[in-house]
Amino acid sequence: MLMASVIILFVASGILIAVSSFTKKRGLFYFIFSSLAIVSLAVTMILSANYNNNFFGFSIISMVSLAPLFVILFDFKKNEEVNSADVTTAENTKTKKSFAEKFYESDARIFESVALFLSAFFVAFAGLYLGKVTPFGMLAGVPAWLVGFSVKYLQNRKANLFDALSTAFKYAGSGMLLGQIFSVFASGFSTASILYVVASLMIASYLIASAHTKERRINVILYCAYLILSVAIILY
């Protein structure tokens, strides 16, 4: 009976992921279906852990990694009228004006990037339960952060500071995941570890891609990675 429930949730999650990927961004349906997709993934993970009574570090931290994803559903870019009013108000102080203008002129994706970075951090941290218990793999996020920050300025020397930081956080998250893959495989191969690596590669690829495109349909890669993590939890 429990396996039937898990299968139904996997199918439901797949449908919600597909629908959310093809609905209009910023629209009500996009927010509703994307939220339902994340909630469905969380429930799928819970039932997957419950299937073999695997409510331990790996499964719990994998579930927690879903929480920051709700932030990416919001658009923090204000309309031009609000921007103008805020910038005018900010003219009272030079520092405030500079900070406000830089944010308003950016793509306003810094919050999304930090949320994705946190999600990647938890997924990478969960990998400690599959591989060698060492943080060295996750430390790969530090040079990756510097690479991401530099890449933005190599593309455009006048790049916005917030956009550069946004790219840096996504690269850092990707670096942590890629570094952790080596730690997991260093301790041996198992079906759960292989699935974890596949999911990590998908999330890392998504982070790099989202740093250079605003195409929302690639979210399907991110969500499907969590479905694969759910299978890894069952087999853990």
C-alpha positions in Angstrom: 0.0 0.0 0.0 2.8 2.4 0.9 4.7 1.6 -2.3 1.5 2.4 -4.3 1.3 5.8 -2.5 5.0 6.5 -3.3 4.4 5.6 -7.0 1.3 7.8 -7.2 3.3 10.7 -5.7 6.1 10.2 -8.1 3.7 10.4 -11.0 1.9 13.4 -9.5 5.2 15.2 -9.0 6.2 14.5 -12.6 2.9 16.0 -13.9 3.2 19.1 -11.7 6.8 19.6 -12.7 5.8 19.4 -16.4 2.8 21.8 -16.0 4.8 24.3 -13.9 7.5 24.3 -16.6 5.1 25.4 -19.3 2.9 27.9 -17.5 3.4 31.6 -17.9 6.0 33.0 -15.5 4.8 35.6 -13.0 1.3 34.4 -13.5 -0.9 32.9 -10.8 -0.8 29.4 -12.3 3.0 29.4 -12.4 3.2 30.2 -8.7 0.5 27.7 -7.8 1.8 24.7 -9.9 5.4 25.4 -9.0 4.5 25.6 -5.3 2.6 22.4 -5.6 5.5 20.7 -7.4 7.9 21.6 -4.5 5.4 20.4 -1.9 4.7 17.2 -3.8 8.5 16.6 -4.0 8.7 17.1 -0.2 5.9 14.6 0.4 7.5 12.2 -2.0 10.8 12.4 0.0 8.9 11.9 3.3 7.1 8.8 2.0 10.3 7.5 0.4 12.1 7.8 3.8 9.2 6.2 5.5 9.1 3.2 3.1 12.3 1.7 4.7 12.1 3.8 7.9 15.1 5.8 6.7 14.5 9.0 8.7 18.2 9.6 9.2 20.7 12.3 8.3 20.8 11.7 4.5 17.0 11.7 4.0 16.3 14.5 6.5 18.9 16.9 5.1 17.7 16.1 1.5 14.2 17.2 2.5 15.5 20.4 4.1 17.2 21.3 0.8 13.8 21.7 -0.8 12.8 24.6 1.6 14.9 27.4 0.0 13.4 26.6 -3.5 10.2 28.5 -2.6 12.2 31.7 -2.9 12.9 31.2 -6.6 9.1 31.4 -7.3 9.1 35.1 -6.4 10.1 38.0 -8.7 12.0 40.6 -6.8 12.4 42.9 -9.8 10.2 46.0 -9.1 8.5 47.9 -11.9 10.1 51.0 -13.3 7.7 53.4 -11.5 8.5 52.0 -8.1 12.2 52.0 -9.0 12.2 55.7 -9.9 10.4 56.7 -6.7 12.7 54.7 -4.6 15.8 56.0 -6.3 14.5 59.6 -5.9 14.1 58.9 -2.1 17.5 57.4 -2.0 19.0 60.7 -3.3 19.1 62.0 0.3 22.1 59.9 1.0 24.9 59.2 -1.4 25.6 55.7 0.0 22.0 54.7 0.0 21.5 56.0 -3.5 24.5 54.0 -4.8 23.3 50.8 -3.1 19.7 51.3 -4.3 20.6 52.1 -7.9 22.9 49.1 -8.2 20.2 46.8 -7.0 17.5 48.3 -9.2 19.7 48.2 -12.2 20.5 44.5 -11.6 18.4 41.5 -12.7 17.4 41.3 -9.0 18.2 37.6 -8.9 20.6 37.7 -5.9 17.9 36.3 -3.6 17.2 33.5 -6.0 20.9 32.7 -6.2 21.4 32.6 -2.4 18.4 30.3 -2.1 19.8 28.0 -4.8 23.2 28.1 -3.1 21.6 27.1 0.3 19.7 24.3 -1.4 22.9 23.0 -3.1 24.7 23.3 0.3 22.2 21.0 1.9 22.4 18.5 -0.9 26.2 18.5 -0.8 26.0 18.1 3.0 23.7 15.2 2.7 26.4 13.5 0.6 28.6 13.3 3.7 26.3 10.4 4.8 27.1 8.5 1.5 30.8 9.2 1.2 33.7 9.9 3.3 32.8 12.2 6.2 35.1 15.1 5.1 34.2 18.7 4.2 37.0 19.0 1.7 34.7 18.2 -1.2 32.4 21.0 -0.2 35.4 23.4 0.0 35.4 23.4 -3.8 32.6 25.9 -3.6 35.2 28.6 -2.5 37.2 28.7 -5.7 34.0 28.2 -7.7 32.6 31.3 -6.1 35.6 33.3 -7.2 35.4 31.9 -10.7 31.7 32.8 -11.0 32.4 36.3 -9.7 35.2 36.7 -12.2 33.3 35.3 -15.1 30.6 38.0 -14.9 33.2 40.7 -15.1 35.1 39.0 -17.9 31.9 39.0 -19.9 31.2 42.7 -19.1 33.7 44.9 -17.2 30.8 47.2 -16.2 28.7 44.3 -14.8 26.4 45.1 -12.0 27.8 44.1 -8.5 24.6 42.3 -7.6 24.6 40.3 -10.9 28.2 39.3 -10.3 27.4 38.1 -6.8 24.4 36.3 -8.1 26.5 34.4 -10.6 29.2 33.7 -7.9 26.7 32.1 -5.6 25.4 29.8 -8.3 28.9 28.8 -9.3 29.7 28.2 -5.6 26.7 25.9 -5.2 27.8 24.0 -8.3 31.4 23.7 -7.1 30.3 22.2 -3.7 28.2 19.6 -5.5 30.9 18.6 -7.9 33.5 18.5 -5.1 31.2 16.3 -3.0 30.8 13.8 -5.9 34.5 12.8 -5.6 34.0 12.2 -1.8 31.0 10.0 -2.4 32.7 7.9 -5.1 35.9 7.7 -3.0 34.1 5.5 -0.5 32.7 3.0 -3.0 29.9 2.6 -5.5 26.3 1.8 -4.6 23.0 2.4 -6.3 22.1 5.1 -3.8 25.4 6.9 -4.3 25.2 6.7 -8.1 21.7 8.2 -8.0 23.0 10.9 -5.7 25.8 11.7 -8.1 23.4 11.9 -11.0 21.1 14.2 -9.0 24.0 16.4 -8.0 25.3 16.7 -11.5 21.8 17.7 -12.7 21.5 20.4 -9.9 25.1 21.6 -10.7 24.3 21.9 -14.4 21.1 23.7 -13.6 22.9 26.3 -11.4 25.5 27.0 -14.1 22.8 27.3 -16.8 20.5 29.5 -14.7 23.4 31.8 -14.1 23.5 32.6 -17.8 19.9 32.4 -18.9 16.5 33.4 -17.6 14.8 30.5 -19.3 12.4 29.1 -16.7 11.8 25.8 -18.4 15.1 24.5 -17.3 13.6 24.3 -13.8 12.5 20.8 -14.9 16.1 19.7 -14.5 16.2 20.9 -10.9 12.9 19.3 -9.9 13.7 16.0 -11.6 17.0 15.9 -9.7 15.0 15.9 -6.5 12.9 13.0 -7.8 16.1 11.1 -8.3 17.2 12.0 -4.8 13.9 10.5 -3.6 14.8 7.2 -5.2 18.2 7.4 -3.6 16.5 7.8 -0.2 14.5 4.6 -0.9 17.6 2.7 -1.7 19.8 4.2 1.0 
